[in-house]
Amino acid sequence: MHGTGTVANDLSEVKAVSKYFKNTYSSSTKAMTGHCLGAAASVETALCCALIDKGGFYPHKFDNEYDDTIEKINITNPPQETKICMTNAFGFGGANAIMIIGNK
């Protein structure tokens, strides 16, 4: 998840995740890394590779308050395991990319 904590971004992310990824777990690393601007995709890709290598999930840090007006999604906290990780890079001006990394 992008993890901005803004109403508009959270709502659009929750709609997409609940529509296309109903049975998956989500988290955001922004609370741990901040907003790296141009380096954000590289940092998140490195974190995804480490996550798959070590087998687990990074904790999703948030205030534990859900907005009752939006659909609930699976926000993960350790100890979950994963062999596949998807990272989203949404850049300025609509330069968007999604990468799926896996280890069989």
C-alpha positions as CSV (number, residue, x, y, z in Angstrom):
1,M,0.0,0.0,0.0
2,H,1.2,3.5,-0.7
3,G,0.4,4.4,2.9
4,T,-0.1,8.2,2.7
5,G,-2.9,8.2,5.2
6,T,-5.0,10.6,3.1
7,V,-8.7,10.0,2.7
8,A,-8.6,10.1,-1.2
9,N,-5.5,7.8,-1.5
10,D,-6.6,5.4,1.1
11,L,-10.1,5.1,-0.5
12,S,-8.7,4.4,-4.0
13,E,-6.2,1.8,-2.7
14,V,-8.8,0.0,-0.6
15,K,-11.2,-0.1,-3.6
16,A,-8.5,-1.6,-5.9
17,V,-7.2,-4.1,-3.3
18,S,-10.7,-5.3,-2.3
19,K,-11.7,-5.7,-6.0
20,Y,-8.7,-7.4,-7.3
21,F,-6.8,-8.9,-4.3
22,K,-9.5,-10.0,-1.9
23,N,-7.6,-12.8,-0.2
24,T,-4.2,-11.2,0.0
25,Y,-2.4,-9.3,2.8
26,S,-1.3,-5.7,2.5
27,S,1.2,-3.5,4.3
28,S,3.0,-0.3,3.8
29,T,6.6,0.5,4.5
30,K,6.2,4.3,4.3
31,A,6.0,4.6,8.1
32,M,9.5,3.0,8.3
33,T,11.2,4.7,5.4
34,G,9.4,8.0,4.9
35,H,8.8,9.3,1.4
36,C,11.9,8.7,-0.7
37,L,10.5,10.3,-3.9
38,G,12.6,9.0,-6.8
39,A,14.2,6.3,-4.7
40,A,10.9,4.9,-3.3
41,A,10.6,2.1,-5.8
42,S,14.2,1.0,-5.4
43,V,13.9,1.0,-1.6
44,E,10.6,-0.9,-1.6
45,T,12.0,-3.4,-4.1
46,A,15.0,-4.1,-1.9
47,L,12.6,-4.5,1.1
48,C,10.5,-7.0,-0.9
49,C,13.5,-9.0,-1.8
50,A,14.7,-9.1,1.8
51,L,11.2,-10.0,2.9
52,I,11.0,-13.0,0.6
53,D,14.5,-14.1,1.5
54,K,13.8,-14.0,5.2
55,G,10.2,-15.2,5.0
56,G,7.9,-12.9,6.8
57,F,6.0,-9.6,6.5
58,Y,7.0,-6.1,7.7
59,P,4.6,-4.8,10.3
60,H,2.1,-2.3,9.0
61,K,2.3,0.7,11.3
62,F,-0.9,2.6,11.6
63,D,-3.1,4.1,14.4
64,N,-5.4,1.0,14.5
65,E,-8.4,3.1,13.7
66,Y,-10.4,2.0,10.7
67,D,-12.6,4.2,8.6
68,D,-16.0,2.6,8.8
69,T,-17.0,4.1,5.5
70,I,-14.6,2.0,3.5
71,E,-14.3,-1.7,2.9
72,K,-12.0,-3.6,5.2
73,I,-8.9,-5.3,3.8
74,N,-6.3,-7.7,5.3
75,I,-3.6,-5.6,6.8
76,T,-0.8,-7.8,7.9
77,N,1.4,-7.9,10.9
78,P,4.1,-10.6,11.5
79,P,4.5,-13.6,11.5
80,Q,3.1,-14.1,8.0
81,E,5.2,-15.8,5.4
82,T,5.4,-15.0,1.7
83,K,7.1,-16.3,-1.4
84,I,5.6,-13.6,-3.7
85,C,5.6,-9.8,-3.2
86,M,4.0,-7.1,-5.3
87,T,5.4,-3.6,-5.2
88,N,3.6,-0.6,-6.6
89,A,5.4,2.5,-7.8
90,F,3.1,5.4,-8.5
91,G,5.1,8.4,-9.7
92,F,4.4,12.0,-10.4
93,G,2.6,12.7,-13.6
94,G,1.1,9.2,-13.9
95,A,4.4,7.3,-14.3
96,N,3.2,4.0,-12.7
97,A,4.7,0.6,-12.5
98,I,3.9,-2.7,-10.7
99,M,6.5,-5.4,-10.1
100,I,5.8,-8.9,-8.8
101,I,8.8,-10.6,-7.2
102,G,8.8,-14.3,-6.3
103,N,10.9,-17.2,-5.1
104,K,9.7,-20.7,-5.8
